[in-house]
Amino acid sequence: MYRLVFTIFFGLLLLAGKVEAQRRNNTPRKTLITPKKKATTPVKPAAGVPAAGAPAATKADSLQQVPAIATPAADTAVGDTTMPSAISASGDTLTEAANEAKLPVEKADSIHAYKITIEDISYLSVCPGTNVTIPFKTEGPFDEGNTFIAHIIDATGKSVPISLPVKKSPVKAVIPSYKVGGEVYRIQIISSIPVIKSQEVPLRLLQAPTAKIDLIDGTQTVRIMPGQEAHLRVNLTGAAPWSFRLSDSTTVLQTLSNPHYITVKPTDVKAYRVTGVSNACGSGTTSGEAIVNVNNNPEPKLELKEIEKIAKLCAGVPFQVPFNATGKYKEGNKFVVQIAERSGAFKNISTPDSSGYITTQIPDTYKPGEYRLRVTSTAPYLVSQTTNISIMSPTVATLQKDSLRLGENESGQLTVKFTGGGPWFVLLSDGTYENNIQESPHKIKVKPFYDTNYQISSAGGLCGVGKFSGSAKVTVKSPPASITLERLPQNMACAGSTIDIPYKTEGRYNPNNKFTVQMTDKSGRFVTLPTTVTPTGMQVKIAAAAPGDTTRIQKIRIVSSSPAVSSAIEELEVIAPDKAVAEVSGRGTVSAGRSTRIQLRFKNGLPPWSFTLSDGTTINGTFLNPYLISVSPASTTEYTINSLKSGCGTGTGRGSAVVTVEN
């Protein structure tokens, strides 16, 4: 047992010595010599908890702590002065390493917030292989030797640097030429000291152009007659706009059309290719070939095409007959459109035409029904195949005389019957519109806000606008209407002035309703005043006062026309203009240099009042009535009113005040 304890102790001493030697070689430390003392067995502290009385750990050692190791009692009295160890030779004395191991981490240690933010580059449109400037902002004390480098990240997460190191914003980067245009990549900026990454900002690369040529129907070859045209199609990819050149030197610049169509009219067989294409990313690749064969002596052929477009026709409505005339016709050849009943002979319905594009119409003498149609040529005489057509009758629309009664916010259905060629459309008098109607009769949904008499404003079908008639009445149950005349902002007004009348309404009013303000006249009868209506108020001009009146209490109300509703009646004092009176009164005796007060009483005017006394004293805009004013005459003075103004114009002065001054 004794040997086992000794072996463990000796092994721990060797291990601690090696650790301390390595630490001293890496970071020189001051040697701590402990005085000789009788060894005692120290108590092993809990992991991470410093012993009581231990000094705080230094900043340098807060990143690497060596825990104290409990040792058995020994006779060693002096610590190693050449290689400090984390093992204390005595129970109450620690070496420097042990002291540092017990020190807590300094929370005052600098913890800086480093941040790199790429500024907005959403406006950038760049191509692979081109330069791009990336501005950014930084936060935190980056090292003096720090640099910033831009990286590009693809969809797989692979990141590669694309710029030289820089010390500050912006970074000038080069998009690798092997990157695929049209795809979205992400840009990120990374610092070196410390290593900090910015946010990832998306960047879509523009795509290099490609151009492929073929014919308008997607084939590679076409055969035409001399003088005819062929239509080529150039399909483009990459970023618009594009510029390209064909093998016949046709050049198209900055087109946004894709596909781009070109009409050619060669005299001999010719092969067309795209010799070059470019866009903002430079030149691109081309492919395809369109060969136009010109048949100098073809056999003439005549055939109808796209016959489904003329399956239904209307009498009197022009239409174009689609047909192909290929081959070589004789000089003076004409094309004619012919029509026949099921069992009848064909008759011409068009004038002879040599262009190959004939527009004609069915004569009004042909009744609705089934017919046959064809095209003929004169030199040589050829007949196309025959197609069946239907002559449709014009539309007649009838609105059934329904009577609906709907609740508030409810909808109903009206019925419209159609005859003639469809599909049809109908427009009601309230603006309700439906088209592509396939069946008759047809239910059309309406949701009126007021009682409404519906009629058809327009209706038609395959043959255009037709005839229409009928009406239907829909009544709507709505809440009762009411008008509330709000509290007037003033209880007095000048005759002939304009005032605001606040109000609010409830219920529904008809579209043609009008609100007006009414006021009683001298006989007490309500008369309508000129009124301007706004959503929350009305501006009304007060009627002129009756002759001889200076002030009068008038009754006022708001009425509506549809429905006829009236508000409650309010009273308003109407004051005649230029009728204000200011009466001066007062008598008094004062010693020289002393003051006294005289009184002014106002009548008939609308405050505020402004006046000037005979001594030049002026008062502007007082609402006090009566008004007392102090005077201090140097000698006996009689005070009168020189001028008077009120809210309803000018006025006059009456009376006087005499102040006697005793010497």
Secondary structure, DSSP 4 states (H G I P E B T S, - for coil): -HHHHHHHHHHHHHHHHHHHHHHHHHS-----PPPP-----PPPPPTT-PPTTPPPPPTTTTTS-------------S--SSS--SS-SBTTB--HHHHHHTSPPPTTS-----EEEE---TT--B-TT-EEEE-EEEES---TT--EEEEEE-TT--EEE-B--BSSSPEEEE--TTSPTTSEEEEEEEESSS--B---EEEEBPPPPEEEEEETTS-SEEEE-TT--EEEEEEEESSSPEEEEETTS-EEEEE--SSEEEEE--SS-EEE-EEEEEETTEE-EEE--EEEEE-SSPPPEEEE--GGGGSEEEBT--EEE-EEEES-PPTT--EEEEEEETTS--EE-S--BSSS-EEE-B-TTSPSEEEEEEEEEETTEEE---EEEEEEPPPEEEE---EEEE-TT--EEEEEEEESSSSEEEEETTS-EEEEE-SSSEEEEE--SS-EEEEEEEEEETTEE-EEEEEEEEEE--PPPEEEEPPPS-SEEETT-EEEEEEEEES---TT--EEEEEE-TTS-EEEEPEEE-SSEEEEEPPPPPTT-SEEEEEEEEEEETTEEE---EEEEEE-TT-EEEEEE-EEEEETT--EEEEEEEESSPSPEEEEETTS-EEEEE--SSEEEEE--SS-EEE-EEEEEETTEEEEEEE-EEEEEE-
